[in-house]
Amino acid sequence: MKELVEVIAKALVDNPDEVVVTESENDDELVIELKVAPSDMGKVIGKQGRIAKAIRSVVKAASSRLEKKVMVEIQ
């Protein structure tokens, strides 16, 4: 999942070198944190959060086999 979010984020931003994706796992939950440059934050979130919602939807669809709840946090 980490690689998927990283590829999507790097395609969206102007500074792909500053994209940092971390993954942490709790009991039945997988948390993926996405950090980008402050100037690229709007591109990752999108108007009214549409791009962020789309990223979360793609990750949710890709993680359906894991049987874990996957959360994508943009910081």
MODELLER restraints for C-alpha pairs under 7 A, 6 or more apart:
rsr = mdl.restraints
at = mdl.atoms
rsr.add(forms.Gaussian(group=physical.xy_distance, feature=features.Distance(at['CA:1:A'], at['CA:59:A']), mean=6.83, stdev=0.5))
rsr.add(forms.Gaussian(group=physical.xy_distance, feature=features.Distance(at['CA:2:A'], at['CA:21:A']), mean=6.41, stdev=0.5))
rsr.add(forms.Gaussian(group=physical.xy_distance, feature=features.Distance(at['CA:2:A'], at['CA:22:A']), mean=6.93, stdev=0.5))
rsr.add(forms.Gaussian(group=physical.xy_distance, feature=features.Distance(at['CA:2:A'], at['CA:23:A']), mean=6.36, stdev=0.5))
rsr.add(forms.Gaussian(group=physical.xy_distance, feature=features.Distance(at['CA:2:A'], at['CA:32:A']), mean=6.73, stdev=0.5))
rsr.add(forms.Gaussian(group=physical.xy_distance, feature=features.Distance(at['CA:6:A'], at['CA:21:A']), mean=6.18, stdev=0.5))
rsr.add(forms.Gaussian(group=physical.xy_distance, feature=features.Distance(at['CA:9:A'], at['CA:44:A']), mean=6.81, stdev=0.5))
rsr.add(forms.Gaussian(group=physical.xy_distance, feature=features.Distance(at['CA:10:A'], at['CA:16:A']), mean=4.72, stdev=0.5))
rsr.add(forms.Gaussian(group=physical.xy_distance, feature=features.Distance(at['CA:10:A'], at['CA:19:A']), mean=6.58, stdev=0.5))
rsr.add(forms.Gaussian(group=physical.xy_distance, feature=features.Distance(at['CA:12:A'], at['CA:43:A']), mean=6.53, stdev=0.5))
rsr.add(forms.Gaussian(group=physical.xy_distance, feature=features.Distance(at['CA:12:A'], at['CA:44:A']), mean=6.61, stdev=0.5))
rsr.add(forms.Gaussian(group=physical.xy_distance, feature=features.Distance(at['CA:13:A'], at['CA:40:A']), mean=5.62, stdev=0.5))
rsr.add(forms.Gaussian(group=physical.xy_distance, feature=features.Distance(at['CA:13:A'], at['CA:43:A']), mean=6.38, stdev=0.5))
rsr.add(forms.Gaussian(group=physical.xy_distance, feature=features.Distance(at['CA:14:A'], at['CA:40:A']), mean=6.67, stdev=0.5))
rsr.add(forms.Gaussian(group=physical.xy_distance, feature=features.Distance(at['CA:18:A'], at['CA:36:A']), mean=5.75, stdev=0.5))
rsr.add(forms.Gaussian(group=physical.xy_distance, feature=features.Distance(at['CA:18:A'], at['CA:37:A']), mean=5.92, stdev=0.5))
rsr.add(forms.Gaussian(group=physical.xy_distance, feature=features.Distance(at['CA:19:A'], at['CA:35:A']), mean=5.81, stdev=0.5))
rsr.add(forms.Gaussian(group=physical.xy_distance, feature=features.Distance(at['CA:19:A'], at['CA:36:A']), mean=4.72, stdev=0.5))
rsr.add(forms.Gaussian(group=physical.xy_distance, feature=features.Distance(at['CA:20:A'], at['CA:34:A']), mean=5.97, stdev=0.5))
rsr.add(forms.Gaussian(group=physical.xy_distance, feature=features.Distance(at['CA:20:A'], at['CA:35:A']), mean=5.10, stdev=0.5))
rsr.add(forms.Gaussian(group=physical.xy_distance, feature=features.Distance(at['CA:20:A'], at['CA:36:A']), mean=6.51, stdev=0.5))
rsr.add(forms.Gaussian(group=physical.xy_distance, feature=features.Distance(at['CA:21:A'], at['CA:32:A']), mean=6.84, stdev=0.5))
rsr.add(forms.Gaussian(group=physical.xy_distance, feature=features.Distance(at['CA:21:A'], at['CA:33:A']), mean=5.60, stdev=0.5))
rsr.add(forms.Gaussian(group=physical.xy_distance, feature=features.Distance(at['CA:21:A'], at['CA:34:A']), mean=4.70, stdev=0.5))
rsr.add(forms.Gaussian(group=physical.xy_distance, feature=features.Distance(at['CA:21:A'], at['CA:35:A']), mean=6.35, stdev=0.5))
rsr.add(forms.Gaussian(group=physical.xy_distance, feature=features.Distance(at['CA:22:A'], at['CA:32:A']), mean=5.75, stdev=0.5))
rsr.add(forms.Gaussian(group=physical.xy_distance, feature=features.Distance(at['CA:22:A'], at['CA:33:A']), mean=5.21, stdev=0.5))
rsr.add(forms.Gaussian(group=physical.xy_distance, feature=features.Distance(at['CA:22:A'], at['CA:34:A']), mean=6.76, stdev=0.5))
rsr.add(forms.Gaussian(group=physical.xy_distance, feature=features.Distance(at['CA:23:A'], at['CA:31:A']), mean=5.77, stdev=0.5))
rsr.add(forms.Gaussian(group=physical.xy_distance, feature=features.Distance(at['CA:23:A'], at['CA:32:A']), mean=4.57, stdev=0.5))
rsr.add(forms.Gaussian(group=physical.xy_distance, feature=features.Distance(at['CA:23:A'], at['CA:33:A']), mean=6.38, stdev=0.5))
rsr.add(forms.Gaussian(group=physical.xy_distance, feature=features.Distance(at['CA:24:A'], at['CA:30:A']), mean=6.02, stdev=0.5))
rsr.add(forms.Gaussian(group=physical.xy_distance, feature=features.Distance(at['CA:24:A'], at['CA:31:A']), mean=5.27, stdev=0.5))
rsr.add(forms.Gaussian(group=physical.xy_distance, feature=features.Distance(at['CA:24:A'], at['CA:32:A']), mean=6.55, stdev=0.5))
rsr.add(forms.Gaussian(group=physical.xy_distance, feature=features.Distance(at['CA:25:A'], at['CA:31:A']), mean=6.14, stdev=0.5))
rsr.add(forms.Gaussian(group=physical.xy_distance, feature=features.Distance(at['CA:28:A'], at['CA:68:A']), mean=5.35, stdev=0.5))
rsr.add(forms.Gaussian(group=physical.xy_distance, feature=features.Distance(at['CA:28:A'], at['CA:69:A']), mean=6.51, stdev=0.5))
rsr.add(forms.Gaussian(group=physical.xy_distance, feature=features.Distance(at['CA:29:A'], at['CA:68:A']), mean=5.46, stdev=0.5))
rsr.add(forms.Gaussian(group=physical.xy_distance, feature=features.Distance(at['CA:29:A'], at['CA:69:A']), mean=4.78, stdev=0.5))
rsr.add(forms.Gaussian(group=physical.xy_distance, feature=features.Distance(at['CA:29:A'], at['CA:70:A']), mean=5.88, stdev=0.5))
rsr.add(forms.Gaussian(group=physical.xy_distance, feature=features.Distance(at['CA:30:A'], at['CA:68:A']), mean=6.74, stdev=0.5))
rsr.add(forms.Gaussian(group=physical.xy_distance, feature=features.Distance(at['CA:30:A'], at['CA:69:A']), mean=6.13, stdev=0.5))
rsr.add(forms.Gaussian(group=physical.xy_distance, feature=features.Distance(at['CA:30:A'], at['CA:70:A']), mean=4.71, stdev=0.5))
rsr.add(forms.Gaussian(group=physical.xy_distance, feature=features.Distance(at['CA:30:A'], at['CA:71:A']), mean=6.25, stdev=0.5))
rsr.add(forms.Gaussian(group=physical.xy_distance, feature=features.Distance(at['CA:31:A'], at['CA:70:A']), mean=5.90, stdev=0.5))
rsr.add(forms.Gaussian(group=physical.xy_distance, feature=features.Distance(at['CA:31:A'], at['CA:71:A']), mean=4.87, stdev=0.5))
rsr.add(forms.Gaussian(group=physical.xy_distance, feature=features.Distance(at['CA:31:A'], at['CA:72:A']), mean=6.08, stdev=0.5))
rsr.add(forms.Gaussian(group=physical.xy_distance, feature=features.Distance(at['CA:32:A'], at['CA:71:A']), mean=6.08, stdev=0.5))
rsr.add(forms.Gaussian(group=physical.xy_distance, feature=features.Distance(at['CA:32:A'], at['CA:72:A']), mean=4.82, stdev=0.5))
rsr.add(forms.Gaussian(group=physical.xy_distance, feature=features.Distance(at['CA:32:A'], at['CA:73:A']), mean=6.15, stdev=0.5))
rsr.add(forms.Gaussian(group=physical.xy_distance, feature=features.Distance(at['CA:33:A'], at['CA:72:A']), mean=5.93, stdev=0.5))
rsr.add(forms.Gaussian(group=physical.xy_distance, feature=features.Distance(at['CA:33:A'], at['CA:73:A']), mean=4.79, stdev=0.5))
rsr.add(forms.Gaussian(group=physical.xy_distance, feature=features.Distance(at['CA:33:A'], at['CA:74:A']), mean=5.92, stdev=0.5))
rsr.add(forms.Gaussian(group=physical.xy_distance, feature=features.Distance(at['CA:33:A'], at['CA:75:A']), mean=6.97, stdev=0.5))
rsr.add(forms.Gaussian(group=physical.xy_distance, feature=features.Distance(at['CA:34:A'], at['CA:73:A']), mean=6.10, stdev=0.5))
rsr.add(forms.Gaussian(group=physical.xy_distance, feature=features.Distance(at['CA:34:A'], at['CA:74:A']), mean=4.81, stdev=0.5))
rsr.add(forms.Gaussian(group=physical.xy_distance, feature=features.Distance(at['CA:34:A'], at['CA:75:A']), mean=6.05, stdev=0.5))
rsr.add(forms.Gaussian(group=physical.xy_distance, feature=features.Distance(at['CA:35:A'], at['CA:74:A']), mean=6.16, stdev=0.5))
rsr.add(forms.Gaussian(group=physical.xy_distance, feature=features.Distance(at['CA:35:A'], at['CA:75:A']), mean=5.15, stdev=0.5))
rsr.add(forms.Gaussian(group=physical.xy_distance, feature=features.Distance(at['CA:44:A'], at['CA:51:A']), mean=6.23, stdev=0.5))
rsr.add(forms.Gaussian(group=physical.xy_distance, feature=features.Distance(at['CA:44:A'], at['CA:52:A']), mean=6.21, stdev=0.5))
rsr.add(forms.Gaussian(group=physical.xy_distance, feature=features.Distance(at['CA:45:A'], at['CA:51:A']), mean=5.39, stdev=0.5))
rsr.add(forms.Gaussian(group=physical.xy_distance, feature=features.Distance(at['CA:45:A'], at['CA:52:A']), mean=4.75, stdev=0.5))
rsr.add(forms.Gaussian(group=physical.xy_distance, feature=features.Distance(at['CA:46:A'], at['CA:52:A']), mean=6.67, stdev=0.5))
rsr.add(forms.Gaussian(group=physical.xy_distance, feature=features.Distance(at['CA:56:A'], at['CA:72:A']), mean=6.13, stdev=0.5))
rsr.add(forms.Gaussian(group=physical.xy_distance, feature=features.Distance(at['CA:60:A'], at['CA:70:A']), mean=6.52, stdev=0.5))
